[in-house]
Amino acid sequence: MRWDAETSWLVAGTFVLLVAASACCAALRRRCGDRPNPALDNLVARTRAWWVMAFVFLFNLAVGHWGVTLMFCLVSFMALREFVTLNPTKRGDHRTLFWVFFIITPLQYALVGIRWYGLFQILIPVYAFVLIPIRSVLTGDTDQFLERNAKIQWGLLVCVYFVSHIPMLLVLQIPGYEGENAKLLFFFVAVVQISDVLQYVFGKLMGRRKIAPGVSPNKTLEGFVLGVLAASATGAALWWATPFSPGQAFVMALVITVMGFAGGLVMSAIKRDLGVKDWGHAISGHGGFMDRIDSLCFAAPVFFHLTVFYFGAGTDGLEPGWVRGILAPF
Amino acid sequence: MKGPGARLVAAAIRLLSGVRVAWHEALELDGRPRIFFANHMSHLDFIVIWSALPKPVRESTRPVAAKDYWERGRLRRCLSEKVFQAALVDRGRATRTANPIDELETLITGDRSSIILFPEGTRGSGDEISPFKSGLYHLARRLPATPLVPVYLENLNRILPKGEVLPIPLLSRCLFGAPTRLGAGETRAAFLERARRSVLALRDGEPGGPGSTGDDPQR
């Protein structure tokens, strides 16, 4: 990875945003005085958590490929932990879940680490999806068999497979953009997260009509439209950091923000069905890991494959040379 | 376990079991002995309660475990004696040489230790809480000044169920309820049922208690 002037601008921009957010919090606090205000407390907690998340994210981005891979591996692990905790599994799923947590998840990220795109793409949808029901059927418990396996497979798909496409962005080979993929990853994460924040802000300020009252009562039409448009404009304004033209950057940002909204809505539907507000309590003010990454989950694979498709990019898909060396005698 | 290592071990256990700890507002924890009684469903139960306790209480708290189970095999004996400093009691009435209630009473009045008791007697599936055995009642009668603290553990049966060796990393909860005592003239059956219900009430989020804030992951 190369640290160039553009990277410095992106990092500087992030800090300007965070400082502005903290300044807003301080101003609001002064205005409210000592009166207790849970909404403001939540805003302050959220902003504080943003500082930490931005630091961790940028630090790992600076460390490079393995840093980013390890970070998203942990994020996937924590999100899956929340997902399985809230979705009742049975005694018969114990050993299947052991495989899912301790073998399949690390293996998926190991493939990102060694840049083996071919196996990365099929490890979960083929091998893990075959393994999971086989391991479960060996326990002999047939009660709600399909439902139990579907839940585990779905959790693995959303929390691990989809999310692992984010660090895989660093492996893409885009002609004329070699060594600059960290900025593409930054673009993706920043646009989706800024869209989340802007949808929240616009929704709070001028939200009138509920967009999905049955699923997520806090989401409004105004928040969605204005948030998505503003985030897409931000994406277009960041075109210089990406391999896209300004127009392409706008369309890409529009696609991932809409996908982010849809992902958040789907995960909200699951939470609502389970009767909970948040997936967990790990990130103060935000809820759990899953609450923070729900919008990234669905956007990541779409962004990844659109980039591959339109920009002639790709990976060779083959196993790394040293793996070929090991396999050669067989 | 004591010393600087214990603090680290406790933090590691809290991290690995993903435990969220909540306390009843009426519960004070100082150095005085207490009897914690909890639902039992996993080998992790004691270590999670132990790791959730504040340091001064943790250092003087010992679990009560079954002698027939924990003295079998070198590993179990080492764990129960050296690591957890468990008070091992004889479950079999016929083989008993000493009354376990006497031993526990000495532990509390003599050593000033707190104890962790699982009055169900054995690990359950985690779905139900079985009727309590009478040991808790006998202790409550002999030690009327010692507060009895109900503890509800959640999800540990999924993290490490009975019969499994390897845990899976789910999130759990450990809720400490309001201390209680044996009522004047309360019968054995009534007391044991009330104690059992105080643990169940924690699960269901009793008003004013821990986990009643409405944002609980499970209910």
Interface residues (C-beta under 8 A of the other chain):
Chain A: F77 R81 E82 V84 T85 L86 T89 R91 H94 R95 L97 F98 F101 G275 V276 K277 D278 G280 H281
Chain B: G18 R20 S125 N155 R158 P161 E164 L166 I168 P169 L170 L171 D215 D216 P217 Q218 R219
